[in-house]
Amino acid sequence: MNSRVSLNNAQSFLRVYTGIMIEVCLVIYQRPERFPKILAALRNQTNQDFRLSVWNNSSQELHSDVFPSDRMQVCSGLINYGSKARFWLVKRTTGNPVIFLDDDQDIDGDFIEYMHNEWVRRGPMCVLG
């Protein structure tokens, strides 16, 4: 009998029994045209066990029809908060861990999986970047 628990089973257990889910926080600064590309990259991640919180720091409306709306929230401010927007956004999150993305960042298909595995390996107090 194999007593090892796979990482996927452990993730499912944590989500079901503790409600913990990865939260990806994305701040759109002044590049709203990149939003569809970032959503497509997130939609193609090997690990889909995450929800997305977006802070729209641009002055344009963001269209998000390529990502499941039940896994995404979009917040906007009346003014451009610059990098402080991250702090506004993190106050609205409940995920564990929280992974930050900027609108100029390109990610590989296993980015979420890699970051989550590093969080599991290093412990909940780790900061990766």
N, CA, C and O atoms as a printed pandas DataFrame, in Angstrom:
     atom_number atom_name residue_name chain_id  residue_number  x_coord  y_coord  z_coord
0              1         N          MET        A               1    0.842   -1.182    0.000
1              2        CA          MET        A               1    0.000    0.000    0.000
2              3         C          MET        A               1    0.885    1.243    0.000
3              4         O          MET        A               1    1.822    1.354    0.791
4              5         N          ASN        A               2    0.580    2.153   -0.878
5              6        CA          ASN        A               2    1.354    3.389   -0.990
6              7         C          ASN        A               2    0.762    4.431   -0.054
7              8         O          ASN        A               2   -0.396    4.819   -0.207
8              9         N          SER        A               3    1.547    4.885    0.913
9             10        CA          SER        A               3    1.047    5.850    1.901
10            11         C          SER        A               3    1.318    7.295    1.488
11            12         O          SER        A               3    0.955    8.227    2.206
12            13         N          ARG        A               4    1.945    7.477    0.350
13            14        CA          ARG        A               4    2.233    8.839   -0.114
14            15         C          ARG        A               4    0.974    9.472   -0.677
15            16         O          ARG        A               4    0.177    8.812   -1.345
16            17         N          VAL        A               5    0.805   10.739   -0.405
17            18        CA          VAL        A               5   -0.330   11.500   -0.921
18            19         C          VAL        A               5    0.193   12.405   -2.018
19            20         O          VAL        A               5    1.151   13.148   -1.805
20            21         N          SER        A               6   -0.417   12.355   -3.177
21            22        CA          SER        A               6    0.048   13.205   -4.270
22            23         C          SER        A               6   -0.259   14.663   -3.957
23            24         O          SER        A               6   -1.153   14.965   -3.166
24            25         N          LEU        A               7    0.493   15.564   -4.586
25            26        CA          LEU        A               7    0.289   16.990   -4.385
26            27         C          LEU        A               7   -1.110   17.397   -4.838
27            28         O          LEU        A               7   -1.753   18.214   -4.179
28            29         N          ASN        A               8   -1.595   16.841   -5.955
29            30        CA          ASN        A               8   -2.940   17.181   -6.419
30            31         C          ASN        A               8   -3.999   16.752   -5.412
31            32         O          ASN        A               8   -4.950   17.493   -5.164
32            33         N          ASN        A               9   -3.846   15.551   -4.821
33            34        CA          ASN        A               9   -4.797   15.108   -3.807
34            35         C          ASN        A               9   -4.734   15.995   -2.577
35            36         O          ASN        A               9   -5.766   16.307   -1.982
36            37         N          ALA        A              10   -3.539   16.401   -2.192
37            38        CA          ALA        A              10   -3.398   17.282   -1.031
38            39         C          ALA        A              10   -4.047   18.634   -1.304
39            40         O          ALA        A              10   -4.695   19.195   -0.421
40            41         N          GLN        A              11   -3.883   19.166   -2.515
41            42        CA          GLN        A              11   -4.506   20.439   -2.870
42            43         C          GLN        A              11   -6.022   20.319   -2.831
43            44         O          GLN        A              11   -6.704   21.205   -2.317
44            45         N          SER        A              12   -6.551   19.229   -3.371
45            46        CA          SER        A              12   -7.993   19.027   -3.357
46            47         C          SER        A              12   -8.508   18.910   -1.932
47            48         O          SER        A              12   -9.550   19.474   -1.597
48            49         N          PHE        A              13   -7.785   18.183   -1.094
49            50        CA          PHE        A              13   -8.171   18.045    0.305
50            51         C          PHE        A              13   -8.220   19.408    0.988
51            52         O          PHE        A              13   -9.198   19.737    1.658
52            53         N          LEU        A              14   -7.167   20.197    0.817
53            54        CA          LEU        A              14   -7.132   21.517    1.445
54            55         C          LEU        A              14   -8.287   22.386    0.984
55            56         O          LEU        A              14   -8.930   23.047    1.800
56            57         N          ARG        A              15   -8.556   22.392   -0.308
57            58        CA          ARG        A              15   -9.625   23.231   -0.846
58            59         C          ARG        A              15  -10.983   22.791   -0.311
59            60         O          ARG        A              15  -11.791   23.628    0.093
60            61         N          VAL        A              16  -11.240   21.492   -0.306
61            62        CA          VAL        A              16  -12.549   20.992    0.114
62            63         C          VAL        A              16  -12.752   21.164    1.616
63            64         O          VAL        A              16  -13.828   21.575    2.049
64            65         N          TYR        A              17  -11.746   20.860    2.403
65            66        CA          TYR        A              17  -11.932   20.851    3.851
66            67         C          TYR        A              17  -11.577   22.160    4.544
67            68         O          TYR        A              17  -11.990   22.383    5.682
68            69         N          THR        A              18  -10.833   23.013    3.892
69            70        CA          THR        A              18  -10.489   24.284    4.536
70            71         C          THR        A              18  -10.956   25.480    3.732
71            72         O          THR        A              18  -10.930   26.601    4.241
72            73         N          GLY        A              19  -11.385   25.280    2.488
73            74        CA          GLY        A              19  -11.819   26.392    1.657
74            75         C          GLY        A              19  -10.668   27.220    1.129
75            76         O          GLY        A              19  -10.893   28.285    0.554
76            77         N          ILE        A              20   -9.435   26.760    1.309
77            78        CA          ILE        A              20   -8.271   27.503    0.854
78            79         C          ILE        A              20   -8.109   27.326   -0.643
79            80         O          ILE        A              20   -8.172   26.208   -1.155
80            81         N          MET        A              21   -7.905   28.418   -1.332
81            82        CA          MET        A              21   -7.698   28.378   -2.770
82            83         C          MET        A              21   -6.636   29.411   -3.132
83            84         O          MET        A              21   -6.532   30.459   -2.495
84            85         N          ILE        A              22   -5.862   29.109   -4.146
85            86        CA          ILE        A              22   -4.864   30.054   -4.644
86            87         C          ILE        A              22   -5.587   31.281   -5.172
87            88         O          ILE        A              22   -6.623   31.165   -5.828
88            89         N          GLU        A              23   -5.046   32.445   -4.890
89            90        CA          GLU        A              23   -5.600   33.677   -5.440
90            91         C          GLU        A              23   -4.501   34.387   -6.225
91            92         O          GLU        A              23   -3.415   34.649   -5.707
92            93         N          VAL        A              24   -4.802   34.688   -7.469
93            94        CA          VAL        A              24   -3.881   35.424   -8.324
94            95         C          VAL        A              24   -4.369   36.869   -8.360
95            96         O          VAL        A              24   -5.515   37.145   -8.714
96            97         N          CYS        A              25   -3.488   37.774   -7.993
97            98        CA          CYS        A              25   -3.816   39.201   -7.993
98            99         C          CYS        A              25   -3.088   39.862   -9.162
99           100         O          CYS        A              25   -1.866   39.779   -9.288
100          101         N          LEU        A              26   -3.858   40.506   -9.993
101          102        CA          LEU        A              26   -3.334   41.159  -11.187
102          103         C          LEU        A              26   -3.676   42.632  -11.143
103          104         O          LEU        A              26   -4.837   43.005  -10.974
104          105         N          VAL        A              27   -2.663   43.471  -11.296
105          106        CA          VAL        A              27   -2.899   44.906  -11.376
106          107         C          VAL        A              27   -2.685   45.341  -12.819
107          108         O          VAL        A              27   -1.619   45.130  -13.398
108          109         N          ILE        A              28   -3.727   45.955  -13.391
109          110        CA          ILE        A              28   -3.621   46.534  -14.731
110          111         C          ILE        A              28   -3.303   48.002  -14.546
111          112         O          ILE        A              28   -4.135   48.767  -14.059
112          113         N          TYR        A              29   -2.109   48.395  -14.931
113          114        CA          TYR        A              29   -1.694   49.787  -14.783
114          115         C          TYR        A              29   -2.163   50.573  -16.006
115          116         O          TYR        A              29   -3.342   50.917  -16.089
116          117         N          GLN        A              30   -1.307   50.856  -16.922
117          118        CA          GLN        A              30   -1.688   51.617  -18.116
118          119         C          GLN        A              30   -1.556   50.792  -19.392
119          120         O          GLN        A              30   -1.296   51.329  -20.469
120          121         N          ARG        A              31   -1.739   49.479  -19.256
121          122        CA          ARG        A              31   -1.656   48.578  -20.406
122          123         C          ARG        A              31   -2.897   47.690  -20.490
123          124         O          ARG        A              31   -2.775   46.465  -20.485
124          125         N          PRO        A              32   -4.084   48.284  -20.568
125          126        CA          PRO        A              32   -5.297   47.451  -20.611
126          127         C          PRO        A              32   -5.384   46.570  -21.856
127          128         O          PRO        A              32   -6.114   45.578  -21.862
128          129         N          GLU        A              33   -4.648   46.921  -22.906
129          130        CA          GLU        A              33   -4.664   46.097  -24.126
130          131         C          GLU        A              33   -4.033   44.725  -23.885
131          132         O          GLU        A              33   -4.250   43.802  -24.670
132          133         N          ARG        A              34   -3.253   44.580  -22.806
133          134        CA          ARG        A              34   -2.624   43.294  -22.479
134          135         C          ARG        A              34   -3.557   42.362  -21.706
135          136         O          ARG        A              34   -3.268   41.174  -21.564
136          137         N          PHE        A              35   -4.664   42.889  -21.212
137          138        CA          PHE        A              35   -5.566   42.109  -20.369
138          139         C          PHE        A              35   -6.050   40.821  -21.043
139          140         O          PHE        A              35   -5.985   39.767  -20.410
140          141         N          PRO        A              36   -6.529   40.847  -22.284
141          142        CA          PRO        A              36   -6.963   39.589  -22.928
142          143         C          PRO        A              36   -5.842   38.549  -23.040
143          144         O          PRO        A              36   -6.088   37.356  -22.866
144          145         N          LYS        A              37   -4.620   38.992  -23.327
145          146        CA          LYS        A              37   -3.490   38.061  -23.446
146          147         C          LYS        A              37   -3.172   37.424  -22.095
147          148         O          LYS        A              37   -2.892   36.228  -22.018
148          149         N          ILE        A              38   -3.215   38.221  -21.039
149          150        CA          ILE        A              38   -2.947   37.688  -19.702
150          151         C          ILE        A              38   -4.039   36.697  -19.299
151          152         O          ILE        A              38   -3.746   35.637  -18.746
152          153         N          LEU        A              39   -5.298   37.043  -19.576
153          154        CA          LEU        A              39   -6.395   36.125  -19.260
154          155         C          LEU        A              39   -6.250   34.809  -20.015
155          156         O          LEU        A              39   -6.491   33.742  -19.452
156          157         N          ALA        A              40   -5.860   34.877  -21.274
157          158        CA          ALA        A              40   -5.660   33.661  -22.068
158          159         C          ALA        A              40   -4.541   32.808  -21.460
159          160         O          ALA        A              40   -4.667   31.586  -21.384
160          161         N          ALA        A              41   -3.448   33.448  -21.026
161          162        CA          ALA        A              41   -2.349   32.711  -20.397
162          163         C          ALA        A              41   -2.807   32.065  -19.092
163          164         O          ALA        A              41   -2.406   30.943  -18.784
164          165         N          LEU        A              42   -3.635   32.754  -18.332
165          166        CA          LEU        A              42   -4.153   32.185  -17.085
166          167         C          LEU        A              42   -5.137   31.050  -17.366
167          168         O          LEU        A              42   -5.175   30.061  -16.635
168          169         N          ARG        A              43   -5.909   31.194  -18.399
169          170        CA          ARG        A              43   -6.879   30.158  -18.778
170          171         C          ARG        A              43   -6.176   28.875  -19.206
171          172         O          ARG        A              43   -6.754   27.794  -19.098
172          173         N          ASN        A              44   -4.938   28.977  -19.691
173          174        CA          ASN        A              44   -4.177   27.823  -20.164
174          175         C          ASN        A              44   -3.197   27.267  -19.136
175          176         O          ASN        A              44   -2.336   26.458  -19.482
176          177         N          GLN        A              45   -3.314   27.684  -17.894
177          178        CA          GLN        A              45   -2.408   27.187  -16.855
178          179         C          GLN        A              45   -2.654   25.707  -16.579
179          180         O          GLN        A              45   -3.784   25.229  -16.685
180          181         N          THR        A              46   -1.590   24.985  -16.224
181          182        CA          THR        A              46   -1.721   23.561  -15.891
182          183         C          THR        A              46   -2.493   23.374  -14.589
183          184         O          THR        A              46   -3.162   22.355  -14.419
184          185         N          ASN        A              47   -2.419   24.315  -13.685
185          186        CA          ASN        A              47   -3.175   24.280  -12.435
186          187         C          ASN        A              47   -4.276   25.331  -12.537
187          188         O          ASN        A              47   -3.993   26.529  -12.564
188          189         N          GLN        A              48   -5.521   24.889  -12.592
189          190        CA          GLN        A              48   -6.664   25.804  -12.705
190          191         C          GLN        A              48   -7.357   26.036  -11.367
191          192         O          GLN        A              48   -8.443   26.614  -11.321
192          193         N          ASP        A              49   -6.739   25.593  -10.289
193          194        CA          ASP        A              49   -7.328   25.723   -8.965
194          195         C          ASP        A              49   -6.990   27.091   -8.362
195          196         O          ASP        A              49   -6.313   27.183   -7.338
196          197         N          PHE        A              50   -7.468   28.134   -9.008
197          198        CA          PHE        A              50   -7.216   29.485   -8.507
198          199         C          PHE        A              50   -8.351   30.404   -8.924
199          200         O          PHE        A              50   -9.100   30.122   -9.859
200          201         N          ARG        A              51   -8.451   31.486   -8.216
201          202        CA          ARG        A              51   -9.364   32.548   -8.632
202          203         C          ARG        A              51   -8.519   33.783   -8.895
203          204         O          ARG        A              51   -7.378   33.876   -8.443
204          205         N          LEU        A              52   -9.085   34.722   -9.623
205          206        CA          LEU        A              52   -8.356   35.894  -10.086
206          207         C          LEU        A              52   -9.010   37.159   -9.542
207          208         O          LEU        A              52  -10.217   37.365   -9.677
208          209         N          SER        A              53   -8.187   37.995   -8.927
209          210        CA          SER        A              53   -8.624   39.324   -8.494
210          211         C          SER        A              53   -7.846   40.350   -9.300
211          212         O          SER        A              53   -6.616   40.313   -9.348
212          213         N          VAL        A              54   -8.567   41.260   -9.929
213          214        CA          VAL        A              54   -7.951   42.252  -10.815
214          215         C          VAL        A              54   -8.237   43.644  -10.269
215          216         O          VAL        A              54   -9.373   43.968   -9.923
216          217         N          TRP        A              55   -7.191   44.461  -10.197
217          218        CA          TRP        A              55   -7.367   45.877   -9.895
218          219         C          TRP        A              55   -7.131   46.636  -11.198
219          220         O          TRP        A              55   -6.035   46.607  -11.757
220          221         N          ASN        A              56   -8.161   47.308  -11.665
221          222        CA          ASN        A              56   -8.063   48.067  -12.907
222          223         C          ASN        A              56   -7.599   49.479  -12.578
223          224         O          ASN        A              56   -8.385   50.314  -12.130
224          225         N          ASN        A              57   -6.339   49.733  -12.800
225          226        CA          ASN        A              57   -5.736   51.031  -12.518
226          227         C          ASN        A              57   -5.689   51.893  -13.786
227          228         O          ASN        A              57   -5.144   52.997  -13.776
228          229         N          SER        A              58   -6.265   51.376  -14.873
229          230        CA          SER        A              58   -6.302   52.136  -16.124
230          231         C          SER        A              58   -7.619   52.905  -16.163
231          232         O          SER        A              58   -8.478   52.720  -15.301
232          233         N          SER        A              59   -7.769   53.732  -17.123
233          234        CA          SER        A              59   -9.010   54.500  -17.245
234          235         C          SER        A              59   -9.993   53.847  -18.212
235          236         O          SER        A              59  -11.026   54.429  -18.542
236          237         N          GLN        A              60   -9.666   52.628  -18.668
237          238        CA          GLN        A              60  -10.515   51.942  -19.640
238          239         C          GLN        A              60  -11.227   50.751  -19.006
239          240         O          GLN        A              60  -10.729   50.150  -18.055
240          241         N          GLU        A              61  -12.392   50.423  -19.544
241          242        CA          GLU        A              61  -13.120   49.247  -19.085
242          243         C          GLU        A              61  -12.401   47.987  -19.563
243          244         O          GLU        A              61  -11.910   47.933  -20.691
244          245         N          LEU        A              62  -12.343   46.989  -18.707
245          246        CA          LEU        A              62  -11.692   45.732  -19.051
246          247         C          LEU        A              62  -12.747   44.713  -19.468
247          248         O          LEU        A              62  -13.757   44.542  -18.786
248          249         N          HIS        A              63  -12.511   44.042  -20.585
249          250        CA          HIS        A              63  -13.422   43.014  -21.072
250          251         C          HIS        A              63  -12.828   41.653  -20.751
251          252         O          HIS        A              63  -11.667   41.386  -21.059
252          253         N          SER        A              64  -13.616   40.806  -20.140
253          254        CA          SER        A              64  -13.075   39.557  -19.600
254          255         C          SER        A              64  -13.872   38.326  -20.003
255          256         O          SER        A              64  -14.062   37.427  -19.184
256          257         N          ASP        A              65  -14.333   38.264  -21.220
257          258        CA          ASP        A              65  -15.168   37.145  -21.639
258          259         C          ASP        A              65  -14.389   35.854  -21.919
259          260         O          ASP        A              65  -15.002   34.836  -22.241
260          261         N          VAL        A              66  -13.072   35.869  -21.807
261          262        CA          VAL        A              66  -12.287   34.652  -22.059
262          263         C          VAL        A              66  -11.905   33.925  -20.766
263          264         O          VAL        A              66  -11.183   32.928  -20.805
264          265         N          PHE        A              67  -12.384   34.418  -19.628
265          266        CA          PHE        A              67  -12.060   33.800  -18.341
266          267         C          PHE        A              67  -13.358   33.602  -17.561
267          268         O          PHE        A              67  -14.233   34.467  -17.608
268          269         N          PRO        A              68  -13.504   32.492  -16.849
269          270        CA          PRO        A              68  -14.760   32.233  -16.124
270          271         C          PRO        A              68  -15.087   33.332  -15.105
271          272         O          PRO        A              68  -14.287   33.624  -14.217
272          273         N          SER        A              69  -16.248   33.924  -15.244
273          274        CA          SER        A              69  -16.620   35.054  -14.381
274          275         C          SER        A              69  -16.824   34.634  -12.927
275          276         O          SER        A              69  -16.708   35.471  -12.032
276          277         N          ASP        A              70  -17.124   33.361  -12.669
277          278        CA          ASP        A              70  -17.311   32.912  -11.294
278          279         C          ASP        A              70  -15.981   32.745  -10.557
279          280         O          ASP        A              70  -15.972   32.490   -9.353
280          281         N          ARG        A              71  -14.873   32.882  -11.258
281          282        CA          ARG        A              71  -13.545   32.784  -10.641
282          283         C          ARG        A              71  -12.785   34.101  -10.721
283          284         O          ARG        A              71  -11.568   34.120  -10.536
284          285         N          MET        A              72  -13.481   35.205  -10.994
285          286        CA          MET        A              72  -12.785   36.471  -11.179
286          287         C          MET        A              72  -13.592   37.622  -10.589
287          288         O          MET        A              72  -14.817   37.672  -10.699
288          289         N          GLN        A              73  -12.866   38.546   -9.959
289          290        CA          GLN        A              73  -13.455   39.809   -9.537
290          291         C          GLN        A              73  -12.589   40.935  -10.079
291          292         O          GLN        A              73  -11.362   40.837  -10.084
292          293         N          VAL        A              74  -13.228   41.998  -10.533
293          294        CA          VAL        A              74  -12.507   43.161  -11.051
294          295         C          VAL        A              74  -12.903   44.359  -10.205
295          296         O          VAL        A              74  -14.085   44.665  -10.054
296          297         N          CYS        A              75  -11.904   45.032   -9.656
297          298        CA          CYS        A              75  -12.115   46.233   -8.848
298          299         C          CYS        A              75  -11.467   47.411   -9.560
299          300         O          CYS        A              75  -10.457   47.258  -10.248
300          301         N          SER        A              76  -12.053   48.573   -9.387
301          302        CA          SER        A              76  -11.499   49.790   -9.987
302          303         C          SER        A              76  -11.531   50.913   -8.963
303          304         O          SER        A              76  -12.389   50.953   -8.082
304          305         N          GLY        A              77  -10.582   51.817   -9.099
305          306        CA          GLY        A              77  -10.563   52.989   -8.246
306          307         C          GLY        A              77  -10.920   54.231   -9.035
307          308         O          GLY        A              77  -10.912   54.225  -10.266
308          309         N          LEU        A              78  -11.230   55.281   -8.323
309          310        CA          LEU        A              78  -11.561   56.536   -8.983
310          311         C          LEU        A              78  -10.316   57.233   -9.518
311          312         O          LEU        A              78  -10.394   58.037  -10.448
312          313         N          ILE        A              79   -9.171   56.920   -8.925
313          314        CA          ILE        A              79   -7.907   57.501   -9.378
314          315         C          ILE        A              79   -6.903   56.372   -9.611
315          316         O          ILE        A              79   -7.119   55.242   -9.172
316          317         N          ASN        A              80   -5.822   56.679  -10.292
317          318        CA          ASN        A              80   -4.751   55.722  -10.518
318          319         C          ASN        A              80   -3.881   55.688   -9.263
319          320         O          ASN        A              80   -3.213   56.669   -8.937
320          321         N          TYR        A              81   -3.892   54.559   -8.566
321          322        CA          TYR        A              81   -3.140   54.422   -7.328
322          323         C          TYR        A              81   -1.694   54.003   -7.547
323          324         O          TYR        A              81   -0.926   53.914   -6.589
324          325         N          GLY        A              82   -1.312   53.747   -8.789
325          326        CA          GLY        A              82    0.048   53.291   -9.052
326          327         C          GLY        A              82    0.301   51.957   -8.368
327          328         O          GLY        A              82   -0.586   51.104   -8.322
328          329         N          SER        A              83    1.501   51.769   -7.838
329          330        CA          SER        A              83    1.844   50.498   -7.202
330          331         C          SER        A              83    1.099   50.273   -5.886
331          332         O          SER        A              83    1.060   49.147   -5.390
332          333         N          LYS        A              84    0.518   51.309   -5.322
333          334        CA          LYS        A              84   -0.282   51.142   -4.097
334          335         C          LYS        A              84   -1.525   50.296   -4.361
335          336         O          LYS        A              84   -2.136   49.779   -3.426
336          337         N          ALA        A              85   -1.895   50.155   -5.614
337          338        CA          ALA        A              85   -3.075   49.350   -5.958
338          339         C          ALA        A              85   -2.941   47.917   -5.453
339          340         O          ALA        A              85   -3.942   47.282   -5.123
340          341         N          ARG        A              86   -1.719   47.405   -5.390
341          342        CA          ARG        A              86   -1.503   46.061   -4.858
342          343         C          ARG        A              86   -2.041   45.938   -3.433
343          344         O          ARG        A              86   -2.640   44.926   -3.069
344          345         N          PHE        A              87   -1.818   46.983   -2.634
345          346        CA          PHE        A              87   -2.265   46.940   -1.242
346          347         C          PHE        A              87   -3.782   47.023   -1.139
347          348         O          PHE        A              87   -4.383   46.388   -0.273
348          349         N          TRP        A              88   -4.397   47.798   -2.013
349          350        CA          TRP        A              88   -5.856   47.858   -2.063
350          351         C          TRP        A              88   -6.412   46.498   -2.457
351          352         O          TRP        A              88   -7.413   46.042   -1.904
352          353         N          LEU        A              89   -5.763   45.860   -3.410
353          354        CA          LEU        A              89   -6.247   44.576   -3.912
354          355         C          LEU        A              89   -6.076   43.470   -2.882
355          356         O          LEU        A              89   -6.987   42.667   -2.682
356          357         N          VAL        A              90   -4.940   43.418   -2.237
357          358        CA          VAL        A              90   -4.685   42.329   -1.293
358          359         C          VAL        A              90   -5.655   42.377   -0.111
359          360         O          VAL        A              90   -5.925   41.341    0.497
360          361         N          LYS        A              91   -6.178   43.540    0.223
361          362        CA          LYS        A              91   -7.179   43.644    1.291
362          363         C          LYS        A              91   -8.472   42.927    0.915
363          364         O          LYS        A              91   -9.253   42.556    1.791
364          365         N          ARG        A              92   -8.698   42.733   -0.364
365          366        CA          ARG        A              92   -9.933   42.119   -0.847
366          367         C          ARG        A              92   -9.765   40.634   -1.172
367          368         O          ARG        A              92  -10.662   40.026   -1.755
368          369         N          THR        A              93   -8.644   40.056   -0.808
369          370        CA          THR        A              93   -8.382   38.660   -1.133
370          371         C          THR        A              93   -8.606   37.765    0.079
371          372         O          THR        A              93   -8.514   38.199    1.227
372          373         N          THR        A              94   -8.898   36.521   -0.208
373          374        CA          THR        A              94   -9.026   35.516    0.843
374          375         C          THR        A              94   -8.224   34.269    0.497
375          376         O          THR        A              94   -8.282   33.272    1.217
376          377         N          GLY        A              95   -7.479   34.317   -0.600
377          378        CA          GLY        A              95   -6.730   33.150   -1.051
378          379         C          GLY        A              95   -5.517   32.868   -0.193
379          380         O          GLY        A              95   -5.057   33.712    0.577
380          381         N          ASN        A              96   -5.014   31.659   -0.347
381          382        CA          ASN        A              96   -3.827   31.251    0.377
382          383         C          ASN        A              96   -3.190   30.127   -0.429
383          384         O          ASN        A              96   -3.680   29.000   -0.373
384          385         N          PRO        A              97   -2.149   30.377   -1.155
385          386        CA          PRO        A              97   -1.342   31.593   -1.197
386          387         C          PRO        A              97   -1.915   32.640   -2.146
387          388         O          PRO        A              97   -2.873   32.399   -2.881
388          389         N          VAL        A              98   -1.287   33.813   -2.098
389          390        CA          VAL        A              98   -1.606   34.904   -3.013
390          391         C          VAL        A              98   -0.416   35.070   -3.947
391          392         O          VAL        A              98    0.726   35.175   -3.499
392          393         N          ILE        A              99   -0.690   35.092   -5.245
393          394        CA          ILE        A              99    0.348   35.257   -6.264
394          395         C          ILE        A              99    0.062   36.559   -7.003
395          396         O          ILE        A              99   -1.046   36.758   -7.501
396          397         N          PHE        A             100    1.047   37.444   -7.079
397          398        CA          PHE        A             100    0.873   38.729   -7.759
398          399         C          PHE        A             100    1.409   38.677   -9.181
399          400         O          PHE        A             100    2.437   38.058   -9.455
400          401         N          LEU        A             101    0.685   39.345  -10.084
401          402        CA          LEU        A             101    1.124   39.538  -11.471
402          403         C          LEU        A             101    0.974   41.009  -11.817
403          404         O          LEU        A             101    0.078   41.688  -11.316
404          405         N          ASP        A             102    1.845   41.488  -12.665
405          406        CA          ASP        A             102    1.703   42.827  -13.233
406          407         C          ASP        A             102    1.299   42.698  -14.690
407          408         O          ASP        A             102    1.469   41.641  -15.297
408          409         N          ASP        A             103    0.769   43.766  -15.244
409          410        CA          ASP        A             103    0.250   43.705  -16.613
410          411         C          ASP        A             103    1.331   43.630  -17.689
411          412         O          ASP        A             103    1.008   43.454  -18.864
412          413         N          ASP        A             104    2.589   43.756  -17.322
413          414        CA          ASP        A             104    3.664   43.620  -18.308
414          415         C          ASP        A             104    4.384   42.279  -18.191
415          416         O          ASP        A             104    5.423   42.072  -18.818
416          417         N          GLN        A             105    3.841   41.383  -17.399
417          418        CA          GLN        A             105    4.489   40.106  -17.132
418          419         C          GLN        A             105    3.920   39.014  -18.039
419          420         O          GLN        A             105    2.705   38.840  -18.128
420          421         N          ASP        A             106    4.810   38.285  -18.708
421          422        CA          ASP        A             106    4.429   37.113  -19.492
422          423         C          ASP        A             106    4.720   35.881  -18.647
423          424         O          ASP        A             106    5.772   35.800  -18.013
424          425         N          ILE        A             107    3.802   34.923  -18.630
425          426        CA          ILE        A             107    3.959   33.745  -17.782
426          427         C          ILE        A             107    3.919   32.473  -18.610
427          428         O          ILE        A             107    3.244   32.401  -19.636
428          429         N          ASP        A             108    4.657   31.467  -18.144
429          430        CA          ASP        A             108    4.652   30.150  -18.761
430          431         C          ASP        A             108    3.385   29.406  -18.353
431          432         O          ASP        A             108    2.688   29.808  -17.421
432          433         N          GLY        A             109    3.099   28.329  -19.053
433          434        CA          GLY        A             109    1.895   27.550  -18.815
434          435         C          GLY        A             109    1.828   26.865  -17.464
435          436         O          GLY        A             109    0.748   26.481  -17.015
436          437         N          ASP        A             110    2.987   26.704  -16.804
437          438        CA          ASP        A             110    2.998   26.072  -15.485
438          439         C          ASP        A             110    3.334   27.064  -14.367
439          440         O          ASP        A             110    3.737   26.655  -13.278
440          441         N          PHE        A             111    3.172   28.351  -14.628
441          442        CA          PHE        A             111    3.536   29.381  -13.654
442          443         C          PHE        A             111    2.795   29.205  -12.323
443          444         O          PHE        A             111    3.431   29.203  -11.268
444          445         N          ILE        A             112    1.482   29.058  -12.351
445          446        CA          ILE        A             112    0.694   28.922  -11.121
446          447         C          ILE        A             112    1.081   27.642  -10.392
447          448         O          ILE        A             112    1.249   27.645   -9.172
448          449         N          GLU        A             113    1.222   26.552  -11.135
449          450        CA          GLU        A             113    1.613   25.280  -10.533
450          451         C          GLU        A             113    2.979   25.390   -9.866
451          452         O          GLU        A             113    3.158   24.930   -8.738
452          453         N          TYR        A             114    3.944   25.998  -10.558
453          454        CA          TYR        A             114    5.285   26.159  -10.004
454          455         C          TYR        A             114    5.259   27.000   -8.726
455          456         O          TYR        A             114    5.850   26.619   -7.716
456          457         N          MET        A             115    4.578   28.137   -8.774
457          458        CA          MET        A             115    4.537   29.013   -7.599
458          459         C          MET        A             115    3.842   28.323   -6.429
459          460         O          MET        A             115    4.285   28.449   -5.287
460          461         N          HIS        A             116    2.772   27.605   -6.696
461          462        CA          HIS        A             116    2.085   26.899   -5.618
462          463         C          HIS        A             116    2.952   25.791   -5.031
463          464         O          HIS        A             116    3.014   25.633   -3.812
464          465         N          ASN        A             117    3.621   25.025   -5.888
465          466        CA          ASN        A             117    4.501   23.961   -5.395
466          467         C          ASN        A             117    5.632   24.528   -4.546
467          468         O          ASN        A             117    6.009   23.929   -3.538
468          469         N          GLU        A             118    6.172   25.667   -4.939
469          470        CA          GLU        A             118    7.210   26.310   -4.128
470          471         C          GLU        A             118    6.652   26.765   -2.788
471          472         O          GLU        A             118    7.335   26.665   -1.769
472          473         N          TRP        A             119    5.430   27.260   -2.774
473          474        CA          TRP        A             119    4.780   27.671   -1.533
474          475         C          TRP        A             119    4.588   26.466   -0.611
475          476         O          TRP        A             119    4.836   26.553    0.592
476          477         N          VAL        A             120    4.144   25.342   -1.182
477          478        CA          VAL        A             120    3.971   24.127   -0.385
478          479         C          VAL        A             120    5.310   23.658    0.154
479          480         O          VAL        A             120    5.407   23.271    1.318
480          481         N          ARG        A             121    6.351   23.687   -0.683
481          482        CA          ARG        A             121    7.674   23.199   -0.294
482          483         C          ARG        A             121    8.325   24.084    0.763
483          484         O          ARG        A             121    8.947   23.570    1.692
484          485         N          ARG        A             122    8.194   25.396    0.639
485          486        CA          ARG        A             122    8.897   26.337    1.517
486          487         C          ARG        A             122    8.114   26.736    2.759
487          488         O          ARG        A             122    8.697   27.166    3.754
488          489         N          GLY        A             123    6.803   26.593    2.702
489          490        CA          GLY        A             123    5.983   26.962    3.858
490          491         C          GLY        A             123    5.221   28.246    3.607
491          492         O          GLY        A             123    5.559   29.012    2.705
492          493         N          PRO        A             124    4.195   28.480    4.404
493          494        CA          PRO        A             124    3.274   29.572    4.156
494          495         C          PRO        A             124    3.835   30.982    4.375
495          496         O          PRO        A             124    3.192   31.959    3.991
496          497         N          MET        A             125    4.990   31.102    4.968
497          498        CA          MET        A             125    5.565   32.429    5.199
498          499         C          MET        A             125    6.532   32.841    4.096
499          500         O          MET        A             125    7.177   33.884    4.201
500          501         N          CYS        A             126    6.641   32.040    3.041
501          502        CA          CYS        A             126    7.609   32.349    1.989
502          503         C          CYS        A             126    7.125   33.498    1.112
503          504         O          CYS        A             126    5.925   33.720    0.946
504          505         N          VAL        A             127    8.079   34.206    0.567
505          506        CA          VAL        A             127    7.817   35.258   -0.411
506          507         C          VAL        A             127    8.654   34.907   -1.629
507          508         O          VAL        A             127    9.878   34.809   -1.545
508          509         N          LEU        A             128    7.987   34.719   -2.761
509          510        CA          LEU        A             128    8.683   34.361   -3.991
510          511         C          LEU        A             128    8.538   35.514   -4.981
511          512         O          LEU        A             128    7.519   36.205   -4.986
512          513         N          GLY        A             129    9.529   35.716   -5.796
513          514        CA          GLY        A             129    9.414   36.766   -6.781
514          515         C          GLY        A             129   10.510   36.719   -7.793
515          516         O          GLY        A             129   10.550   37.550   -8.699
